[in-house]
Amino acid sequence: MANDVGHSTDNLSRYKPDVKVTFLTKELAFADDQHCAQFLFDYGAEDLVEDRPDGPRFLSGKAGAMFETAKQKAFKLVDIKGQI
């Protein structure tokens, strides 16, 4: 029984979340999956899109650094009286 618990814990540590590009297309209101994938490629996520038998998937579990960088770029701090 202890082995079963250890084995299931191993599976959890290897879990890597991803979402279908179709899901992103619908949620972000792109015209089609091709436009959504092009958007991801244009913003540096080409390494985070994988072709799979059930369609392309976005590896969202590996995208944290990319989103953080984009957020920091978009929301730079203004430190002194409107200085940018």
Protein Blocks (a to p, Z undefined) as FASTA:
>chain_A
ZZmmmmmmmmmmmpccdddfklmmmmnopablklmmmmmmmnopmmmpccdfkbpcddfk
lmmmmmmmmmmmmmcccfbghiZZ
